[in-house]
């Protein structure tokens, strides 16, 4: 739910949620950081 609240699209939802769970950091601001990082990674390919 946190990932969705942060504006994560369906395809990235599980990835962001899994990363936050692994880090034991489940916050909207962290979800937003992960989305930005994943988006930048996709653009640089």
N, C-alpha and C positions, 0 to 999 in steps of 0.2 A: 504493500500500500504506500509506503514511503516513496518508493521509486515512481509510482504512478503520480503521486502528489507533486513530485518534482518535475513532472512533464516527460517522463521516459516513455518512448514509444514501445509498442508491443514487442518488437524484435529485440530490443535491448533490455526489457524489463527483467528477465531471468538473469541475465549477465550482471546487471547492476545489483540486483537483490543478492545474488550469490557472493559477489565481491564484498558487499557490506556485511553480510553474515560472516564471511571468513575473517574480516577485520574486526568483527564485533562492534561496529560503528554503524548504527542504523539511524541516520539523520537525513533530513531533506537536503541540507547544504552539501553533505557528502555525496548524495545521489546526483546532485547537480554537477559537482566536480567530476564525477565519473563519466557522466554524459558528455561533458565538454572534452574530456580526455579521449573517450572512445570516438567521438565525432571527429576530432582532430586527426586521430590515427587513421580513420577511414578516408579522410580527405587527402592524406599524404601518401596513399597507396597508388 
